[in-house]
Amino acid sequence: MISQYCSQGHENPSGSRFCLQCGEKLAMVQNGIQPGQTLGDRYCIVRQLGQGGFGRTYLAEDINRFREYCVLKEFAPQVQSAYALEKAEQLFEREAGVLYKLQHPQIPRFRELFRADLDGKGYLFLVQDYVEGQTYYALLNARKQQGMYFNEIEVTQLLLQILPVLEYIHSLGVIHRDISPDNIILRSSDYLPVLIDFGAVKQVAATVALQSQQSNSNASPVTLMGKVGYAPHEQMQLGVAYPHSDLYALAATVLVLLTGKEPQELIDEYSLTWNWLNQINLSQNLGAVLDKMLSQRTDERFQSARQVLQALTNSNTAYIPTPASEMQATLAVAPPHRLPPPQSAPLITSPPSPSPLGKILVIFLLLIGAGFGGWWGANRWLQSSIPPEEEIIPPPPAPEPVEPSVQFSAEEQNRKERLRDRIQQQGINYKFYTALVNQAFWDKYPSQSGRNLSSSPEDATLRTEWDNTADELLDKLELLNLEMRRSLGTYTAQDRDRWKVQVNKRYVSSRALYDLADAAFFKLFPEQRGKNFIKQPIGQVWHALAAEKLNAILAGTAFERIVFEPGAIGKQVSGTLEPGEGKVYIAGLAKDQLMKLDLQADPQVLLSVYSPSGNTILLQDSSDRALSTTLPEKGFYEFVVVSMASEPINYQLNITAENSTPAPIVEPSLPEAITPSP
């Protein structure tokens, strides 16, 4: 059965219409190109990403670039004859060639155009870089499910970061033509917006389709491009587009993000003017900028992205952009504004914050409030001590405060206060932490699973055990660095995809990275071995450890290349492993060489050996000390040693490769150097 995936990578059963995790509408799975199929002897299909009017989009691995992720865009029509296919390819090369010249860090790189024959049909594919992240449309939908949307600070940040991209493409004579929330991705690696799906490519695809259908006609059809409501009238009615046409679509995108409504809901159907002033309140400067960008008269609009940037930054209350490194907190943590209530009351864009004295008073009242026992008490307790700015989801209202003497002893109050202080000092999100402690507590007391402990004397012993469990977990989390602790509760499968790309540039697979993470994780949580923990709260700790091991590999402290001296057939490496630590070695070897390994170490040092393609596992988490085998392929082999001991252990690894000259080591600095990984 073929799984279906949403834009966020969530897996769903075949035939699903909506994502079971985020609710996104899923593209229909079509017959033909399926996951695992290889196109052009190069691109291995991973899954279908989506489907539009001109064909489907696929996530694929580039076999010629060591299985680096890329995106394949299939364009209709699936022309039948070789001649028609050749003509279509020529049109693509002539009309869309300028897009291959675009070199900007916020635009996916266009790699190549290639054709493939499948089941007697010809296909055209455009190949470009894969951008890991979520579209602003997906981000907006996720917020709308919680009654939220984007605020003025966030959309201003978006404008300041995307307008330079438009200025760049316009300077080259390129018009995007299809700007909308689903064609801007918030990239996970740096939280910058990336512009995708240029309308010029779709324009070529549409022209190919029409020319194929009207092959006997000499007419040159005009193909209209753009999304209704986002594209201005000159583009939708006349088929022409200018730089200010993109600016119009960008302003429409901003209003959709601010209101949560589609353009058709904000445009008067008779006058075709935008009516959004009664939906939101904005600063005078931003409101004036959006109005000018959305003018029906083209001569009244800003004519360039530079003019918009100047208008945004030259006002008396100019907005100072947040560094990209801080945007993760802005977009993923800070509570966005709620949707306006059904009545037509004016919306306050920035709700007033309580005074410092008011905050102190609220905290004091909540600290002495009822219900600080177990999960129920800890949740309220921690909630009262974490500023609202740090909450991912606004908490439920706190209960009315009561006398603490009725609830807890002085000893228990002090214990909980110390716990609260430790959580704050470690920078851990309180919602994640209570979920983590709950999981560990319920594992110890299955009969209490799902039950909220009360503040009554009957639950005092269980509350003590809950608090002790929380303290023990904090002892373990203290071993993580501050950045990783702050990220607990936010790690996703997209992080693992990004880590794969990063270690691949060192010719290291994610399998080897995960070996290092597993060693550190199972040292802290040996009871999790053999369990499916990755999607549980405890799995976030594994992710944090994997992120640390990624940094160690990139820094070279947990990674080393083995280079054979000229004329030598062997190499010896050695070191000392701390408990739960490991190291990855790579060596360039040739097919059919006879490779011999000899590991001199304590039995608690485990050894794994992986082939370059990842298709062959020679050893995995093995206590074997020796290996002799004929190598099945050429490339970089991985040797991973990890320690499961409770004290530092020395090791020595001897590698020999006979019968052939070892493959030369290639500097792993090229972005194409991607090692396959499961």
C-alpha positions as CSV (number, residue, x, y, z in Angstrom):
1,M,0.0,0.0,0.0
2,I,1.4,3.4,-1.0
3,S,1.4,6.0,1.8
4,Q,0.4,9.6,1.2
5,Y,2.2,12.6,2.6
6,C,1.2,16.2,3.3
7,S,3.5,19.2,2.7
8,Q,4.9,18.8,6.2
9,G,5.9,15.2,5.6
10,H,3.3,13.5,7.7
11,E,2.5,10.0,6.6
12,N,-1.1,8.9,5.9
13,P,-2.7,5.7,4.7
14,S,-3.4,5.4,1.0
15,G,-6.7,6.9,0.0
16,S,-6.7,9.6,2.7
17,R,-8.3,12.9,1.7
18,F,-6.9,14.9,4.6
19,C,-3.7,14.6,6.7
20,L,-4.5,12.8,9.9
21,Q,-2.0,14.9,11.9
22,C,-2.4,18.5,10.6
23,G,-5.7,18.3,8.6
24,E,-4.1,19.5,5.3
25,K,-5.9,18.4,2.1
26,L,-3.9,15.7,0.4
27,A,-3.2,15.4,-3.3
28,M,-4.7,12.4,-5.0
29,V,-2.2,9.5,-5.5
30,Q,-2.0,8.8,-9.2
31,N,-1.0,5.6,-11.0
32,G,2.2,5.8,-12.9
33,I,5.3,7.2,-11.0
34,Q,5.5,5.5,-7.6
35,P,7.9,5.8,-4.6
36,G,11.0,3.8,-5.2
37,Q,10.9,4.2,-9.0
38,T,14.1,5.6,-10.6
39,L,13.8,8.1,-13.5
40,G,16.5,8.8,-16.0
41,D,18.8,6.3,-14.2
42,R,19.4,9.0,-11.7
43,Y,16.4,10.3,-9.7
44,C,14.8,7.8,-7.2
45,I,11.3,8.9,-6.2
46,V,10.7,9.3,-2.5
47,R,7.2,10.5,-2.4
48,Q,4.7,12.8,-4.2
49,L,4.7,16.3,-2.7
50,G,1.7,17.7,-4.5
51,Q,-0.2,18.1,-7.7
52,G,-1.1,21.2,-9.7
53,G,-2.6,22.1,-13.0
54,F,0.5,21.3,-15.0
55,G,1.5,18.0,-13.4
56,R,2.8,16.5,-10.2
57,T,5.7,17.4,-7.9
58,Y,7.9,14.7,-6.3
59,L,10.6,14.6,-3.7
60,A,13.5,12.5,-5.1
61,E,17.0,11.4,-4.3
62,D,19.7,12.2,-6.8
63,I,21.7,9.0,-7.1
64,N,24.5,10.7,-9.0
65,R,24.9,13.1,-6.1
66,F,25.0,10.5,-3.4
67,R,21.2,10.6,-2.9
68,E,20.9,14.3,-2.2
69,Y,17.3,15.4,-1.9
70,C,15.9,17.3,-4.9
71,V,12.5,18.2,-6.3
72,L,11.1,17.0,-9.6
73,K,8.4,18.9,-11.3
74,E,6.5,17.0,-14.0
75,F,4.8,19.1,-16.7
76,A,1.9,18.2,-18.9
77,P,1.2,17.2,-21.5
78,Q,2.7,13.8,-21.5
79,V,3.4,14.0,-25.2
80,Q,3.2,10.8,-27.2
81,S,5.8,11.2,-30.0
82,A,9.6,11.7,-29.7
83,Y,9.3,14.6,-32.1
84,A,6.7,16.4,-30.0
85,L,8.7,15.7,-26.9
86,E,11.8,17.2,-28.5
87,K,9.9,20.3,-29.5
88,A,8.5,20.7,-26.0
89,E,12.0,20.4,-24.6
90,Q,13.3,23.1,-27.0
91,L,10.6,25.4,-25.9
92,F,11.4,24.9,-22.2
93,E,15.1,25.5,-22.9
94,R,14.4,28.7,-24.9
95,E,11.7,30.3,-22.7
96,A,12.7,29.2,-19.2
97,G,16.5,29.2,-19.6
98,V,16.8,32.5,-17.7
99,L,15.6,30.8,-14.5
100,Y,18.7,28.6,-14.6
101,K,20.7,31.8,-14.3
102,L,19.1,32.9,-11.0
103,Q,21.6,32.7,-8.2
104,H,20.1,33.8,-4.9
105,P,20.2,32.1,-1.5
106,Q,16.4,32.5,-1.2
107,I,15.6,30.9,-4.5
108,P,15.8,27.2,-5.1
109,R,18.5,26.4,-7.7
110,F,17.3,25.1,-11.0
111,R,19.4,22.1,-11.9
112,E,18.3,20.7,-15.2
113,L,15.5,19.7,-17.5
114,F,15.3,16.1,-18.5
115,R,12.9,13.8,-20.2
116,A,11.9,10.2,-19.4
117,D,9.8,7.6,-21.1
118,L,7.4,5.6,-18.9
119,D,4.9,3.1,-20.1
120,G,5.1,4.4,-23.6
121,K,4.6,8.0,-22.6
122,G,7.0,10.9,-22.6
123,Y,7.5,13.0,-19.5
124,L,9.3,16.3,-19.0
125,F,10.8,17.1,-15.6
126,L,12.3,20.2,-14.2
127,V,14.8,19.5,-11.4
128,Q,15.6,22.0,-8.6
129,D,16.9,22.1,-5.1
130,Y,14.8,20.8,-2.2
131,V,13.8,23.4,0.4
132,E,13.1,22.0,3.8
133,G,10.4,23.9,5.6
134,Q,6.7,24.8,5.5
135,T,4.9,27.1,3.2
136,Y,3.3,30.2,4.7
137,Y,-0.1,28.7,3.6
138,A,0.6,25.6,5.8
139,L,1.7,27.8,8.7
140,L,-1.4,29.9,8.4
141,N,-3.6,26.8,8.3
142,A,-2.0,25.5,11.4
143,R,-2.6,28.7,13.2
144,K,-6.2,29.0,12.1
145,Q,-6.9,25.6,13.7
146,Q,-6.0,27.3,17.0
147,G,-7.9,30.5,16.1
148,M,-4.7,32.4,15.4
149,Y,-3.0,34.2,12.5
150,F,0.1,36.3,11.7
151,N,0.7,39.7,13.4
152,E,2.1,43.0,12.0
153,I,5.6,42.4,13.2
154,E,5.7,39.0,11.5
155,V,4.4,40.2,8.1
156,T,6.7,43.3,8.2
157,Q,9.6,40.9,8.8
158,L,8.4,38.8,5.8
159,L,8.2,41.9,3.6
160,L,11.7,43.1,4.6
161,Q,13.2,39.6,3.9
162,I,11.4,38.8,0.6
163,L,11.4,42.3,-1.1
164,P,15.2,42.1,-1.7
165,V,14.6,38.8,-3.5
166,L,12.0,40.4,-5.8
167,E,14.4,43.3,-6.4
168,Y,17.0,40.8,-7.5
169,I,14.8,38.9,-10.0
170,H,13.2,42.0,-11.4
171,S,16.7,43.4,-12.1
172,L,17.2,40.4,-14.3
173,G,13.9,41.0,-16.1
174,V,12.2,38.0,-14.4
175,I,8.7,38.4,-13.0
176,H,7.5,35.7,-10.6
177,R,3.8,36.0,-11.6
178,D,2.6,33.6,-8.9
179,I,3.3,35.0,-5.5
180,S,1.0,33.6,-2.8
181,P,1.3,32.0,0.7
182,D,1.8,28.6,-0.8
183,N,4.7,29.7,-3.0
184,I,6.8,31.1,-0.1
185,I,8.5,28.6,2.2
186,L,9.8,29.4,5.7
187,R,13.1,27.5,5.4
188,S,13.9,25.4,8.5
189,S,17.6,25.9,8.5
190,D,17.7,29.7,8.8
191,Y,14.0,30.8,9.1
192,L,14.3,32.9,5.9
193,P,11.5,33.0,3.4
194,V,12.3,31.2,0.1
195,L,10.5,32.0,-3.2
196,I,9.4,28.9,-5.1
197,D,7.3,27.9,-8.1
198,F,8.0,30.7,-10.6
199,G,5.1,31.4,-12.8
200,A,7.3,31.7,-15.8
201,V,8.0,28.0,-15.7
202,K,4.2,27.3,-15.5
203,Q,3.8,29.7,-18.4
204,V,6.1,27.6,-20.5
205,A,4.3,24.5,-19.4
206,A,1.0,25.9,-20.4
207,T,2.3,27.0,-23.8
208,V,3.7,23.5,-24.4
209,A,0.3,22.1,-23.6
210,L,-1.6,24.4,-25.9
211,Q,0.9,24.0,-28.8
212,S,0.6,20.3,-28.4
213,Q,-3.2,20.5,-28.6
214,Q,-3.1,23.0,-31.5
215,S,-0.2,21.6,-33.4
216,N,-1.9,22.4,-36.7
217,S,-2.6,26.0,-35.8
218,N,-0.2,28.9,-36.4
219,A,-1.8,31.0,-33.7
220,S,0.3,32.0,-30.7
221,P,-2.1,31.5,-27.8
222,V,-1.9,33.9,-24.8
223,T,-1.7,31.9,-21.6
224,L,-2.9,33.7,-18.5
225,M,-1.0,32.9,-15.4
226,G,-1.6,33.7,-11.7
227,K,-3.9,32.9,-8.8
228,V,-7.3,34.6,-8.7
229,G,-7.3,37.2,-6.0
230,Y,-3.6,37.4,-5.8
231,A,-2.7,38.4,-9.3
232,P,-3.7,41.9,-10.5
233,H,-6.1,42.5,-13.3
234,E,-3.5,43.3,-16.0
235,Q,-2.0,39.8,-15.4
236,M,-5.3,37.9,-15.2
237,Q,-7.1,39.7,-18.1
238,L,-4.3,40.7,-20.4
239,G,-1.6,38.1,-19.7
240,V,1.0,40.8,-19.0
241,A,3.0,41.2,-15.8
242,Y,5.4,43.8,-14.5
243,P,7.5,44.2,-11.3
244,H,4.5,46.0,-9.6
245,S,2.3,43.0,-10.5
246,D,4.5,40.9,-8.1
247,L,4.2,43.7,-5.5
248,Y,0.4,43.5,-5.8
249,A,0.4,39.8,-5.2
250,L,2.8,40.2,-2.2
251,A,0.5,42.7,-0.6
252,A,-2.4,40.4,-1.1
253,T,-0.4,37.6,0.5
254,V,0.3,39.8,3.5
255,L,-3.4,40.6,4.0
256,V,-4.3,36.9,3.8
257,L,-1.7,36.1,6.5
258,L,-3.0,39.0,8.7
259,T,-6.7,38.1,8.4
260,G,-6.8,34.4,7.7
261,K,-9.2,35.1,4.8
262,E,-8.8,34.5,1.1
263,P,-8.6,37.5,-1.2
264,Q,-12.1,36.9,-2.5
265,E,-13.4,37.5,1.0
266,L,-11.6,40.9,1.2
267,I,-12.4,42.2,-2.3
268,D,-15.7,43.9,-3.1
269,E,-17.1,41.9,-6.0
270,Y,-18.7,45.0,-7.6
271,S,-16.0,47.7,-7.3
272,L,-13.1,45.2,-7.1
273,T,-11.6,47.3,-4.3
274,W,-10.0,45.8,-1.2
275,N,-12.0,46.1,2.0
276,W,-9.8,45.1,4.8
277,L,-9.7,48.1,7.1
278,N,-12.7,46.8,9.1
279,Q,-10.9,43.4,9.5
280,I,-7.6,44.5,11.2
281,N,-5.9,47.6,12.7
282,L,-2.4,48.3,11.4
283,S,0.1,51.0,11.9
284,Q,-0.5,54.0,9.6
285,N,2.7,53.4,7.7
286,L,2.2,49.7,6.9
287,G,-1.5,50.3,6.0
288,A,-0.5,53.0,3.6
289,V,2.2,50.8,2.0
290,L,-0.2,48.0,1.5
291,D,-2.9,50.3,0.0
292,K,-0.4,51.6,-2.5
293,M,0.8,48.2,-3.5
294,L,-2.8,47.1,-4.1
295,S,-3.9,50.0,-6.2
296,Q,-6.1,49.1,-9.2
297,R,-4.3,51.8,-11.2
298,T,-0.9,50.5,-12.1
299,D,0.7,53.9,-12.3
300,E,-0.3,54.6,-8.6
301,R,1.5,51.5,-7.3
302,F,5.1,51.3,-6.2
303,Q,7.1,50.5,-9.3
304,S,9.9,48.6,-7.7
305,A,10.7,46.5,-4.6
306,R,13.3,49.1,-3.6
307,Q,10.6,51.8,-3.3
308,V,8.5,49.5,-1.0
309,L,11.6,48.9,1.2
310,Q,12.3,52.6,1.4
311,A,8.6,53.3,2.4
312,L,8.7,50.6,5.1
313,T,12.0,51.8,6.6
314,N,11.8,55.6,6.2
315,S,8.8,56.3,8.4
316,N,9.2,58.0,11.8
317,T,8.4,54.6,13.4
318,A,10.6,52.5,11.2
319,Y,10.5,48.8,11.9
320,I,13.8,47.2,12.9
321,P,14.0,43.7,11.4
322,T,14.6,40.8,13.8
323,P,17.7,38.8,13.0
324,A,16.9,35.6,11.2
325,S,18.4,33.6,14.1
326,E,15.6,35.0,16.3
327,M,12.8,34.4,13.9
328,Q,12.4,30.8,15.1
329,A,11.2,32.1,18.4
330,T,9.0,34.7,16.8
331,L,7.2,32.3,14.4
332,A,7.3,29.1,16.4
333,V,7.0,30.3,20.0
334,A,5.4,33.7,20.4
335,P,1.6,33.5,20.4
336,P,0.2,35.0,17.2
337,H,-2.9,37.1,17.3
338,R,-6.3,35.5,17.4
339,L,-8.8,35.8,14.7
340,P,-11.3,38.7,15.2
341,P,-14.5,37.8,17.0
342,P,-17.7,37.4,15.0
343,Q,-18.9,40.8,15.9
344,S,-17.5,43.8,14.0
345,A,-15.6,45.2,16.9
346,P,-12.2,46.7,16.0
347,L,-9.3,44.4,16.4
348,I,-6.4,45.5,18.6
349,T,-3.3,44.4,16.8
350,S,-1.0,44.5,19.9
351,P,-2.8,43.8,23.1
352,P,-1.5,45.8,26.1
353,S,0.9,43.9,28.3
354,P,0.4,43.9,32.1
355,S,2.7,46.2,34.1
356,P,5.7,44.6,35.8
357,L,4.0,45.0,39.2
358,G,0.9,43.3,37.8
359,K,3.0,40.4,36.5
360,I,4.6,40.0,39.9
361,L,1.2,40.0,41.6
362,V,-0.2,37.4,39.2
363,I,2.8,35.2,39.6
364,F,2.5,35.4,43.4
365,L,-1.2,34.6,43.4
366,L,-0.6,31.6,41.1
367,L,2.3,30.3,43.1
368,I,0.1,30.0,46.1
369,G,-2.8,28.7,44.1
370,A,-4.4,25.3,44.4
371,G,-3.5,22.3,42.4
372,F,0.3,22.0,42.5
373,G,0.2,18.3,42.8
374,G,1.5,15.9,40.1
375,W,0.8,16.8,36.5
376,W,-2.2,18.9,37.5
377,G,-0.3,20.9,40.1
378,A,3.0,21.1,38.2
379,N,1.3,22.3,35.0
380,R,-0.4,25.2,36.9
381,W,2.8,25.9,38.9
382,L,5.0,26.0,35.9
383,Q,2.5,27.9,33.9
384,S,2.4,30.7,36.5
385,S,6.2,31.1,36.4
386,I,6.7,31.2,32.6
387,P,6.1,34.5,30.9
388,P,3.3,34.4,28.2
389,E,5.8,35.3,25.5
390,E,7.4,31.9,25.8
391,E,4.3,29.8,25.5
392,I,3.6,27.9,22.3
393,I,-0.1,27.6,23.0
394,P,-1.9,30.0,25.4
395,P,-2.7,28.0,28.6
396,P,-6.1,27.5,30.0
397,P,-7.3,29.9,32.7
398,A,-5.7,29.3,36.1
399,P,-8.0,28.3,38.9
400,E,-9.0,30.8,41.6
401,P,-6.2,31.0,44.3
402,V,-6.8,29.5,47.7
403,E,-4.9,29.3,50.8
404,P,-1.7,27.3,50.3
405,S,-1.9,25.9,53.8
406,V,-5.0,24.0,52.7
407,Q,-3.1,22.4,49.8
408,F,0.5,21.8,50.6
409,S,3.0,21.6,53.4
410,A,5.9,24.0,53.6
411,E,8.2,21.2,52.5
412,E,6.2,20.4,49.4
413,Q,5.9,24.1,48.5
414,N,9.7,24.5,48.8
415,R,10.3,21.4,46.7
416,K,8.1,22.6,44.0
417,E,9.6,26.1,44.1
418,R,13.1,24.5,43.7
419,L,11.8,22.5,40.7
420,R,10.3,25.6,39.1
421,D,13.6,27.4,39.5
422,R,15.6,24.6,37.9
423,I,13.3,24.4,34.9
424,Q,13.6,28.2,34.4
425,Q,17.4,28.0,34.7
426,Q,17.6,25.2,32.1
427,G,15.4,27.1,29.6
428,I,13.0,24.2,29.1
429,N,9.5,24.8,27.8
430,Y,7.1,24.0,30.7
431,K,4.4,22.3,28.5
432,F,7.0,19.9,27.0
433,Y,8.5,19.2,30.4
434,T,5.2,18.3,32.1
435,A,4.5,15.9,29.2
436,L,7.9,14.4,29.6
437,V,7.6,13.9,33.3
438,N,4.1,12.5,32.8
439,Q,5.4,9.9,30.4
440,A,8.1,8.8,32.9
441,F,5.7,8.9,35.8
442,W,3.1,6.8,34.1
443,D,5.7,4.3,33.0
444,K,6.5,3.8,36.7
445,Y,2.8,3.8,37.7
446,P,0.8,2.4,34.8
447,S,-2.4,2.4,37.0
448,Q,-2.2,6.2,37.1
449,S,-1.8,6.6,33.4
450,G,-3.9,9.5,32.1
451,R,-5.0,10.5,35.6
452,N,-4.4,14.0,36.9
453,L,-3.2,13.9,40.5
454,S,-5.3,15.9,42.9
455,S,-4.0,18.3,45.6
456,S,-5.6,16.1,48.3
457,P,-3.6,14.5,51.1
458,E,-4.4,11.1,49.5
459,D,-2.2,11.9,46.5
460,A,0.7,13.4,48.5
461,T,2.9,10.3,48.1
462,L,2.3,10.2,44.3
463,R,3.0,14.0,44.1
464,T,6.3,13.4,45.9
465,E,7.1,10.6,43.4
466,W,6.1,12.9,40.5
467,D,8.4,15.7,41.7
468,N,11.3,13.2,42.3
469,T,10.8,12.0,38.7
470,A,10.9,15.6,37.5
471,D,14.2,16.2,39.4
472,E,15.8,13.1,38.0
473,L,14.9,14.1,34.5
474,L,16.4,17.6,35.0
475,D,19.6,16.0,36.2
476,K,19.8,14.2,32.8
477,L,18.7,17.2,30.8
478,E,21.4,19.3,32.4
479,L,23.9,17.3,30.3
480,L,22.5,19.0,27.1
481,N,23.7,22.4,26.1
482,L,21.4,25.4,26.5
483,E,20.4,25.6,22.8
484,M,19.3,22.0,22.7
485,R,17.3,22.3,25.9
486,R,15.5,25.3,24.6
487,S,14.5,23.4,21.5
488,L,13.0,20.5,23.3
489,G,9.4,20.1,22.2
490,T,10.0,21.6,18.8
491,Y,12.0,18.9,16.9
492,T,10.3,17.3,13.9
493,A,11.0,14.9,11.1
494,Q,12.1,17.9,9.1
495,D,15.0,18.4,11.5
496,R,16.1,14.9,10.8
497,D,15.9,15.6,7.0
498,R,18.0,18.7,7.5
499,W,20.6,16.9,9.6
500,K,20.9,14.2,6.9
501,V,21.8,16.8,4.3
502,Q,24.4,18.3,6.7
503,V,26.2,15.1,7.6
504,N,26.0,13.9,4.0
505,K,28.3,16.7,3.0
506,R,30.9,15.0,5.1
507,Y,30.2,11.6,3.4
508,V,28.5,10.5,6.6
509,S,25.0,8.9,6.6
510,S,22.2,9.7,9.0
511,R,22.5,6.0,10.0
512,A,25.9,6.7,11.4
513,L,24.7,10.0,13.1
514,Y,21.8,8.0,14.7
515,D,24.3,5.4,16.0
516,L,26.0,8.2,18.0
517,A,22.7,9.6,19.2
518,D,21.5,6.2,20.2
519,A,24.6,5.5,22.3
520,A,24.2,8.8,24.2
521,F,20.4,8.3,24.6
522,F,20.5,4.7,25.8
523,K,23.2,5.6,28.3
524,L,20.7,8.1,29.9
525,F,17.6,6.1,29.3
526,P,18.5,2.4,29.0
527,E,14.8,1.4,29.6
528,Q,13.9,2.9,26.2
529,R,15.9,0.4,24.3
530,G,13.7,-1.5,21.9
531,K,10.8,0.9,22.4
532,N,9.2,3.1,19.7
533,F,10.0,6.3,21.4
534,I,10.7,8.7,18.6
535,K,7.2,10.4,18.6
536,Q,6.9,10.4,22.4
537,P,8.0,13.3,24.6
538,I,11.2,11.3,25.5
539,G,11.9,11.2,21.8
540,Q,12.6,15.0,21.9
541,V,15.6,14.3,24.1
542,W,16.9,11.8,21.5
543,H,16.5,14.6,18.9
544,A,18.5,17.0,21.1
545,L,21.3,14.5,21.5
546,A,21.3,13.9,17.7
547,A,21.6,17.6,17.2
548,E,24.6,17.7,19.5
549,K,26.2,14.7,17.7
550,L,25.6,16.5,14.4
551,N,27.6,19.5,15.7
552,A,30.4,17.2,16.9
553,I,30.6,15.5,13.4
554,L,30.6,18.9,11.7
555,A,33.3,20.2,14.1
556,G,35.4,17.1,13.5
557,T,35.5,15.9,17.2
558,A,33.3,12.9,16.4
559,F,34.5,12.4,12.8
560,E,37.7,11.5,11.0
561,R,38.7,10.6,7.5
562,I,41.1,7.7,7.1
563,V,43.6,8.3,4.4
564,F,46.0,5.5,3.3
565,E,49.6,6.6,2.8
566,P,51.0,6.1,-0.8
567,G,51.7,2.4,-1.3
568,A,50.2,1.4,2.0
569,I,47.3,-1.1,2.3
570,G,46.5,-0.5,5.9
571,K,45.8,2.2,8.5
572,Q,45.5,2.2,12.3
573,V,43.3,4.7,14.3
574,S,42.8,4.8,18.0
575,G,41.2,6.9,20.7
576,T,39.3,7.0,24.0
577,L,35.6,6.9,24.3
578,E,33.7,8.4,27.2
579,P,30.6,6.6,28.4
580,G,27.8,7.0,25.7
581,E,30.2,8.6,23.2
582,G,31.2,7.5,19.7
583,K,33.1,8.4,16.6
584,V,32.6,8.0,12.9
585,Y,35.4,7.2,10.4
586,I,35.2,7.1,6.6
587,A,37.6,5.6,4.1
588,G,37.5,5.7,0.3
589,L,37.8,2.1,-0.9
590,A,37.4,0.2,-4.2
591,K,35.0,-2.5,-5.3
592,D,36.3,-6.1,-4.9
593,Q,39.0,-5.1,-2.5
594,L,39.5,-7.6,0.4
595,M,39.0,-5.5,3.5
596,K,40.0,-6.7,7.0
597,L,39.1,-5.1,10.3
598,D,40.6,-5.7,13.7
599,L,39.1,-3.8,16.7
600,Q,41.0,-4.0,19.9
601,A,38.6,-2.8,22.7
602,D,36.4,-3.8,25.5
603,P,33.4,-5.8,24.5
604,Q,31.2,-2.9,25.4
605,V,32.6,-1.0,22.5
606,L,30.3,-1.7,19.5
607,L,31.2,-1.5,15.9
608,S,29.1,-0.7,12.8
609,V,30.3,-0.8,9.1
610,Y,28.2,0.6,6.3
611,S,28.7,0.6,2.5
612,P,28.7,3.8,0.5
613,S,25.2,3.4,-0.9
614,G,23.8,2.2,2.4
615,N,22.4,-0.9,0.8
616,T,24.9,-3.2,2.6
617,I,25.4,-3.3,6.3
618,L,28.6,-5.2,7.0
619,L,28.2,-4.9,10.8
620,Q,25.8,-3.0,13.0
621,D,26.1,-2.5,16.8
622,S,28.3,-5.5,16.8
623,S,30.6,-6.8,19.5
624,D,32.6,-8.7,16.8
625,R,36.2,-7.7,17.0
626,A,37.2,-8.8,13.4
627,L,35.8,-8.7,9.9
628,S,37.1,-10.0,6.6
629,T,35.0,-9.4,3.4
630,T,35.2,-8.5,-0.3
631,L,33.8,-5.0,-0.8
632,P,30.6,-4.9,-2.9
633,E,31.1,-1.3,-4.3
634,K,33.3,1.7,-4.6
635,G,33.1,4.7,-2.4
636,F,33.3,5.9,1.1
637,Y,32.7,3.2,3.7
638,E,31.7,4.2,7.3
639,F,33.1,2.8,10.5
640,V,31.3,3.7,13.6
641,V,32.5,2.9,17.1
642,V,30.4,3.7,20.2
643,S,30.9,2.9,23.9
644,M,28.1,1.4,26.1
645,A,30.5,1.3,29.1
646,S,30.1,3.3,32.3
647,E,33.8,4.5,32.3
648,P,36.2,5.7,29.6
649,I,37.5,3.0,27.3
650,N,40.5,3.0,24.9
651,Y,40.2,1.4,21.5
652,Q,42.3,0.7,18.4
653,L,40.9,0.0,15.0
654,N,43.1,-1.6,12.2
655,I,41.9,-1.5,8.6
656,T,43.6,-3.1,5.7
657,A,42.4,-3.2,2.0
658,E,44.2,-5.6,-0.3
659,N,44.2,-6.7,-4.0
660,S,43.6,-3.2,-5.4
661,T,44.6,0.4,-5.0
662,P,42.3,2.2,-2.6
663,A,40.0,4.8,-4.1
664,P,41.4,8.3,-3.6
665,I,39.9,10.5,-0.9
666,V,37.9,13.3,-2.4
667,E,37.6,16.5,-0.3
668,P,34.1,16.4,1.1
669,S,33.3,20.1,0.7
670,L,31.2,19.8,-2.4
671,P,27.5,20.1,-1.8
672,E,26.9,17.1,-4.1
673,A,28.7,14.9,-1.6
674,I,25.6,13.2,-0.1
675,T,25.7,9.7,1.4
676,P,22.6,7.7,1.3
677,S,20.7,7.1,4.5
678,P,17.6,5.3,5.6
